[in-house]
Structures are given as C-alpha cells and as structure tokens.
Amino acid sequence: MKKLLLAAAACGLLVSSGSAFAGCTQDDMMKKATEMQTLMATYTQKHPDKLAEVSAKVQAIGTKAQNPSNVEEVCKLYDDLIAVMK
C-alpha cells in the first residue's frame, strides 16, 4: 500500500511540475503579447506598407495561442515577430 501511495505521489509531482520546467509559460506568452502590441503600434506607423503582413502574422499567432499546448511555439512566433519590429 505504501508503495502504491509513493508511486501515485511521484506521478502527481511529475505531472504538476511539467510546466515549471517549460522554457515559456503562459505568463511569458502574455508578456510577449503585450510587448508585441506596443511595438506593433510604432512599427506600423513607421512602415504602413507592412501592416497587412504584420497583421497576418499576428492573426496566425492568435490562432496558435488558442491551443494551450502550443505555448512554446507561440512564444517563438512572438519572439520572431518582435525581432522584426525592433
């Protein structure tokens, strides 16, 4: 019985800590989204010809962000877009 309880506790710990070791959390993703929005306003004023291109990328990110398992991928997309606008 003790072994069963220990195994269950170990599994619970592994499952609950899985996201703690992820490179990008949902909080990180939200911070990147905020930074992207700020940069986008300035970038599109300076480069109005890029508005459609940037908007398409933002829409693609939004679609990916709807799936919680895509956090790492969404963070990478945000990073790429932020780098372009800086």
Secondary structure, 3 states (H helix, E strand, C coil): CHHHHHHHHHHHHHHHHCHHHCCCCHHHHHHHHHHHHHHHHHHHHHCHHHHHHHHHHHHHHHHHHCCHHHHHHHHHHHHHHHHHHC
